[in-house]
Amino acid sequence: MRKQKGFSLIELLIVVAIILIIAAIAIPNLLRSRMAANESAAASTIRTLNTAQVAFSTTYPQIGYAASLTVLGPAGVDCTVASNVTSTAACQIDGVLGCAGAGACKKGAYNYNLKGVSATVGADYMAVAAPLSTSGGNKRFCSLADAVVRTDSTAPVTTMPAAADCLTMTAISN
């Protein structure tokens, strides 16, 4: 009888089957963890926007709150030069979140937006975050000038909430 060298086909198939079973268990957990991380990052970003708005309104009291993410961001200027920091380029947030486009700015798995709620410019604001797709997150977030971060998972979660919706959302506790 000859000595066997290597593995038989049956042994290799058993190893592949075990790997597939482990992957089937691990991948859904990985996806849920990534979704939870995206949601946590979105809530944190809304808190950052609240802090940036307070700093902006303190620095520029004649204006009040910033009207858009672009105003809070660098708006294309070099923020390391103090004379470049103005009420139209406050450098309170990074260039990704303070994108130079009208409306929502994409960061990570979420879209963010900042807008006024009342007709009086600078009197108040609403910061909102909604996932780009349901694979990125199942919650949307918002905050008004009271700086309370709120969340919900009402379908469709990929649409930005309105101010009236924001008031009915559940407040997040620290």
C-alpha positions in Angstrom: 0.0 0.0 0.0 1.3 3.5 -1.0 1.5 6.3 1.5 -0.9 9.1 0.9 0.5 12.6 0.1 -1.8 15.6 0.5 -5.5 15.8 1.2 -8.4 13.8 -0.3 -11.2 15.5 -2.1 -13.6 14.7 0.7 -11.4 16.4 3.3 -11.1 19.5 1.2 -14.8 19.7 0.7 -15.4 19.4 4.4 -13.0 22.3 5.1 -14.7 24.5 2.4 -18.1 23.7 3.9 -16.9 24.7 7.4 -15.5 28.0 6.1 -18.9 28.7 4.3 -20.8 28.0 7.5 -18.6 30.4 9.5 -18.9 33.1 6.8 -22.7 32.7 6.8 -22.7 33.4 10.5 -20.1 36.2 10.5 -21.1 38.3 7.5 -24.6 39.4 8.8 -23.1 40.4 12.1 -20.4 42.4 10.3 -23.0 44.2 8.2 -25.1 45.1 11.4 -21.9 46.3 13.1 -21.1 48.6 10.1 -24.7 49.9 10.0 -24.5 50.7 13.8 -21.2 52.5 13.3 -22.7 54.6 10.4 -25.6 55.5 12.6 -23.4 56.4 15.5 -21.2 58.6 13.2 -24.4 60.4 11.9 -25.6 61.2 15.4 -22.1 62.5 16.3 -22.0 64.6 13.2 -25.3 66.2 14.1 -23.9 67.0 17.6 -20.9 68.6 15.8 -23.1 70.7 13.7 -24.9 71.9 16.8 -21.6 72.9 18.4 -20.5 74.6 15.1 -23.8 76.6 15.0 -23.4 77.8 18.6 -19.8 78.9 17.9 -20.9 80.6 14.6 -23.7 82.5 16.3 -21.4 83.6 19.1 -18.7 84.7 16.7 -21.1 86.5 14.4 -24.0 87.6 16.6 -25.3 90.1 13.9 -25.9 87.1 11.6 -27.2 84.5 14.1 -27.0 80.9 12.9 -25.3 79.9 9.7 -27.7 79.4 6.8 -25.9 76.4 5.2 -23.2 73.8 5.6 -21.1 75.7 3.0 -21.1 78.8 5.3 -19.9 76.7 8.3 -17.2 75.0 6.2 -14.2 76.4 4.5 -16.0 77.4 1.3 -12.9 77.0 -0.7 -10.6 79.1 1.5 -7.4 78.2 3.3 -8.5 77.9 7.0 -5.0 78.1 8.3 -4.9 81.8 7.4 -6.9 83.7 10.0 -7.9 86.5 7.7 -9.7 84.0 5.4 -12.1 83.0 8.2 -15.2 85.1 7.7 -19.0 84.9 8.1 -19.2 83.2 4.7 -16.4 80.8 5.3 -16.4 80.1 9.0 -14.1 77.0 8.9 -16.1 75.4 11.8 -16.5 72.0 10.0 -14.4 70.2 7.4 -14.7 70.6 3.7 -16.4 67.2 3.2 -19.3 68.1 5.5 -19.2 71.7 4.5 -19.4 70.9 0.8 -19.6 73.7 -1.7 -22.9 72.7 -3.2 -26.5 73.7 -2.5 -28.4 71.3 -0.4 -27.2 68.0 1.1 -23.6 67.0 1.6 -22.5 63.4 1.6 -20.2 62.1 4.3 -19.7 58.4 4.9 -23.0 56.6 4.5 -25.2 59.6 5.2 -26.4 62.8 3.6 -26.4 65.9 5.8 -28.2 69.2 5.4 -28.6 72.4 7.3 -31.3 75.0 6.8 -33.3 77.6 8.5 -36.7 76.8 9.9 -38.4 80.2 10.0 -38.6 83.0 7.5 -36.2 85.1 9.6 -32.7 84.3 8.4 -30.3 83.3 11.2 -33.0 83.0 13.9 -32.9 79.2 14.0 -31.8 76.1 12.1 -32.4 72.5 11.5 -29.6 70.0 11.0 -30.6 66.7 9.4 -29.0 63.4 8.4 -30.5 60.6 6.4 -28.8 57.4 5.1 -27.9 57.2 1.4 -29.5 53.7 1.4 -31.0 51.3 3.9 -27.8 49.2 3.8 -25.9 52.2 5.3 -28.3 52.8 8.2 -31.9 52.4 9.4 -32.2 55.7 11.3 -32.4 59.3 10.3 -31.3 62.1 12.7 -32.2 65.8 13.2 -31.7 68.6 15.6 -33.2 72.1 15.9 -31.8 75.2 17.6 -32.5 73.5 21.0 -29.5 71.2 20.2 -31.4 68.1 21.1 -30.4 65.3 18.7 -33.5 63.3 17.7 -33.8 60.0 15.7 -36.4 57.8 14.1 -36.6 54.8 11.8 -39.8 55.7 10.1 -39.9 54.6 6.5 -38.6 55.9 4.2 -35.5 56.6 6.2 -33.6 57.8 3.2 -35.6 61.1 3.0 -34.7 64.1 5.0 -37.2 64.9 7.8 -39.1 68.1 7.9 -39.1 70.4 10.9 -42.5 69.2 12.0 -41.2 65.6 11.8 -38.1 66.4 13.8 -40.2 67.6 16.7 -42.0 64.2 16.9 -38.8 62.2 16.8 -37.3 60.5 19.9 -34.6 62.4 21.7 -31.2 60.7 22.0 -29.8 60.7 25.5 -26.0 60.8 26.0 
